[in-house]
């Protein structure tokens, strides 16, 4: 069994958006307050986070996460990896490097932005990482199996993941038929749905709904919302059976 926690469900700017006074950004409903998109996966023996957003430190604190075995990255956009420096407390308390799973293009961005973690000689207290290169081959972290799913974020390849009967996909606007086959049979799907209006790099709500229907997944949660999505409760009430909007702090289990 795997326990899934939504650490953040917002787009790259987060919600509320700085300086905005739209109904979503001034809403007092906690479900309308969204940190940048990330999830935590826990088994009986292993804890993994997918992506370290700029909100990573706060996400770990508010979910009381004290043990983390590895971080898996989807792609090299800063809203998905900028918080990586904050793995340092896990280094301190576990007294070992953090296992980092990323494809080659994401590793280039990590080594560029966190260059100080990879220098031959460095001061104490800097982040410690052990890099693992992933691509399309399945891999295992502890007792959690990952099957990479290649999706497209306009021209940028992004990795989604199937983990048992659960599939996680963020930052996509196209999934090739052969990659869709890897998703079919999932009991639960998390999929990005930025807003109602067309967008060049993300699925819209309608496109995400069409994908869920095509894949015949019985339970789906949408994520990576802009403030343009509308109020959580109003939008979720319009969703068909089996489809809900994810929100920060939401948890569920996959048997």
Order of alpha helices (4+ residues) and beta strands (2+ residues): beta-beta-beta-alpha-beta-alpha-alpha-beta-alpha-beta-beta-beta-beta-beta-alpha-beta-alpha-beta-alpha-beta-beta
